[in-house]
Amino acid sequence: MANHKSAEKRNRQNAKRNEQNRSNRSKLRTEIKKLRAAVAGSDKKLSGELLNPTVSVIDKAVNKGLIHRNTAARYKSRLTKHVAEIS
């Protein structure tokens, strides 16, 4: 329980940021799952179409501080490799 005005404001800010982070993280995970499903189904066309938007979402997640830049690089590298293997 917050006892000061500044602590109450901090709680409001944290709740707002938590909601935004949860939404952005969900979008990131959804895009990665869609691409992985297309690769698992060996759908060349769909996986090729989904690669660029997925990489874009990963880069945005780094800029927003959701994931570390090395983690993003690893995701992008592996996803690109999997798409190239089925193409």
Stockholm file with secondary structure:
# STOCKHOLM 1.0

chainA/1-87         MANHKSAEKRNRQNAKRNEQNRSNRSKLRTEIKKLRAAVAGSDKKLSGELLNPTVSVIDKAVNKGLIHRNTAARYKSRLTKHVAEIS
#=GR chainA/1-87 SS CCCSHHHHHHHHHHHHHHHHHHHHHHHHHHHHHHHHHHHHTTCHHHHHHHHHHHHHHHHHHHHTTSSCHHHHHHHHHHHHHHHHHHC
#=GC SS_cons        CCCSHHHHHHHHHHHHHHHHHHHHHHHHHHHHHHHHHHHHTTCHHHHHHHHHHHHHHHHHHHHTTSSCHHHHHHHHHHHHHHHHHHC
//
